[in-house]
Amino acid sequence: MRHCLITGGSSGIGFALARLLLAQGNNVSLVARDWQKLQAAKHNLALQADDAQRIHIASADVADEASLRDAFTACEEAFGPVETVIASAGIVTPQLFAEQDAAQFNRQVAVNLIGVANTVRLALPAMRAARGGCVLIIASGAALVSIPGYSAYCASKAALRSFATSLRLENKGDGIEVCSCFPPDTVTPQLMEELNLRPVEARRFIGQHEPWSADLVAKRILSGMTKGRSEIHFGLVLSVLAFCEPILRPLVHFAYFRRAPKKARDS
Ligand SMILES: NC(=O)c1ccc[n+]([C@@H]2O[C@H](COP(=O)([O-])OP(=O)(O)OC[C@H]3O[C@@H](n4cnc5c(N)ncnc54)[C@H](OP(=O)(O)O)[C@@H]3O)[C@@H](O)[C@H]2O)c1
């Protein structure tokens, strides 16, 4: 039985991971901002697992290191040191860079990148002391290809790939596994909100795809972690992009410019 702490565990992919980890017999801590959503998530998980004792909830904003530290302390008091940390909390506000105000841009970077760094920083000391542990970072397929209307999101998620690689190199000797994953569009509350804001340029670029279910994404992630994968990719297109990115990325962008009218917004 391990202590698994999941930021963003009250919803979407984080919630689906919590359900699977509970079913495997682990203790699970959920960290997110909204207390009512956390309580509802705990209630739902407890019904499914038939056990509320193995679920702890704590409210914090991952971008605020002090509040996150308090949440970690509370979770560790409940279940002991964190052995698996999953950084799933993330936000997206799609908008063309020229139209997005600085606060919205900066907030995405603060939550998606700094929030993950804050999370890992709090989990690492205990893992290093125990000479073992697992760090899972939820990035996005948007880390692999730059999408118009997603400058802050793509930049913050692409940075996570690099961050995870540095972490892996730094911590391998201490028996700490670092894994990053790059989900495609997945049916979650975040996607439902995001689709309403997705600019026409982004819709043209991304095209029509059937989104994955959060359960399927979570299953793929846990199976990849069990196999010791350092990166987990989803579907043929994103997997090929991940490995052949330097060649394929310019081709994807060339195809976009061929298809898109010069002033996509005017059309
Ligand atoms: N859905 C997709 O299509 C998709 C695709 C690729 C990658 N992803 C990534 O997967 C991760 C999970 O996304 P999701 O789709 O599952 O989203 P979701 O259903 O909206 O869940 C997001 C979770 O993060 C929490 N959260 C958001 N901001 C936070 C903050 N500042 N501090 C602490 N917790 C915070 C939310 O709770 P509170 O609001 O209560 O804080 C919620 O629990 C994100 O990193 C996202 O970028 C999603």
The ligand as a MOL file (V3000), in Angstrom:
LIG
                    3D

  0  0  0     0  0            999 V3000
M  V30 BEGIN CTAB
M  V30 COUNTS 48 52 0 0 0
M  V30 BEGIN ATOM
M  V30 1 N -8.7040 17.2380 -20.8230 0
M  V30 2 C -7.8450 17.2820 -21.8040 0
M  V30 3 O -8.2050 17.2780 -22.9900 0
M  V30 4 C -6.3620 17.2760 -21.4880 0
M  V30 5 C -5.4840 16.9320 -22.5260 0
M  V30 6 C -4.1230 16.9240 -22.2680 0
M  V30 7 C -3.6520 17.2510 -21.0060 0
M  V30 8 N -4.5220 17.6010 -20.0360 0 CHG=1
M  V30 9 C -3.9600 17.9620 -18.7280 0
M  V30 10 O -4.4030 17.0270 -17.7720 0
M  V30 11 C -4.4590 17.6650 -16.4960 0
M  V30 12 C -5.8170 17.4310 -15.8920 0
M  V30 13 O -6.7720 18.0860 -16.7090 0
M  V30 14 P -8.3040 17.6550 -16.7380 0
M  V30 15 O -8.7410 17.7520 -18.1400 0
M  V30 16 O -8.4810 16.4210 -15.9590 0 CHG=-1
M  V30 17 O -8.9170 18.9400 -15.9990 0
M  V30 18 P -10.1070 19.1330 -14.9750 0
M  V30 19 O -11.1280 18.0620 -15.0750 0
M  V30 20 O -10.5130 20.5600 -15.1200 0
M  V30 21 O -9.3530 18.9760 -13.5760 0
M  V30 22 C -8.3840 19.8930 -13.1970 0
M  V30 23 C -8.0630 19.6260 -11.7430 0
M  V30 24 O -7.0120 20.5060 -11.3590 0
M  V30 25 C -7.4350 21.2780 -10.2340 0
M  V30 26 N -6.7760 22.5720 -10.3210 0
M  V30 27 C -6.8610 23.4900 -11.3000 0
M  V30 28 N -6.1080 24.5610 -11.0100 0
M  V30 29 C -5.5240 24.2910 -9.8140 0
M  V30 30 C -4.6330 25.0010 -8.9700 0
M  V30 31 N -4.1860 26.2250 -9.2840 0
M  V30 32 N -4.2410 24.4330 -7.8050 0
M  V30 33 C -4.6830 23.2170 -7.4360 0
M  V30 34 N -5.5170 22.4860 -8.2110 0
M  V30 35 C -5.9340 23.0240 -9.3670 0
M  V30 36 C -8.9680 21.3390 -10.3570 0
M  V30 37 O -9.6160 21.5870 -9.1290 0
M  V30 38 P -9.9200 23.0860 -8.6050 0
M  V30 39 O -10.4530 23.8450 -9.7900 0
M  V30 40 O -10.8890 22.9080 -7.4930 0
M  V30 41 O -8.6180 23.6210 -8.1290 0
M  V30 42 C -9.2310 19.9070 -10.8190 0
M  V30 43 O -9.1610 19.0190 -9.7220 0
M  V30 44 C -4.1400 19.1300 -16.7270 0
M  V30 45 O -2.7900 19.3760 -16.4140 0
M  V30 46 C -4.4010 19.3060 -18.2090 0
M  V30 47 O -3.6500 20.3710 -18.7620 0
M  V30 48 C -5.8700 17.6150 -20.2260 0
M  V30 END ATOM
M  V30 BEGIN BOND
M  V30 1 1 1 2
M  V30 2 2 2 3
M  V30 3 1 2 4
M  V30 4 1 4 5
M  V30 5 2 4 48
M  V30 6 2 5 6
M  V30 7 1 6 7
M  V30 8 2 7 8
M  V30 9 1 8 9
M  V30 10 1 8 48
M  V30 11 1 9 10
M  V30 12 1 9 46
M  V30 13 1 10 11
M  V30 14 1 11 12
M  V30 15 1 11 44
M  V30 16 1 12 13
M  V30 17 1 13 14
M  V30 18 2 14 15
M  V30 19 1 14 16
M  V30 20 1 14 17
M  V30 21 1 17 18
M  V30 22 2 18 19
M  V30 23 1 18 20
M  V30 24 1 18 21
M  V30 25 1 21 22
M  V30 26 1 22 23
M  V30 27 1 23 24
M  V30 28 1 23 42
M  V30 29 1 24 25
M  V30 30 1 25 26
M  V30 31 1 25 36
M  V30 32 1 26 27
M  V30 33 1 26 35
M  V30 34 2 27 28
M  V30 35 1 28 29
M  V30 36 1 29 30
M  V30 37 2 29 35
M  V30 38 1 30 31
M  V30 39 2 30 32
M  V30 40 1 32 33
M  V30 41 2 33 34
M  V30 42 1 34 35
M  V30 43 1 36 37
M  V30 44 1 36 42
M  V30 45 1 37 38
M  V30 46 2 38 39
M  V30 47 1 38 40
M  V30 48 1 38 41
M  V30 49 1 42 43
M  V30 50 1 44 45
M  V30 51 1 44 46
M  V30 52 1 46 47
M  V30 END BOND
M  V30 END CTAB
M  END
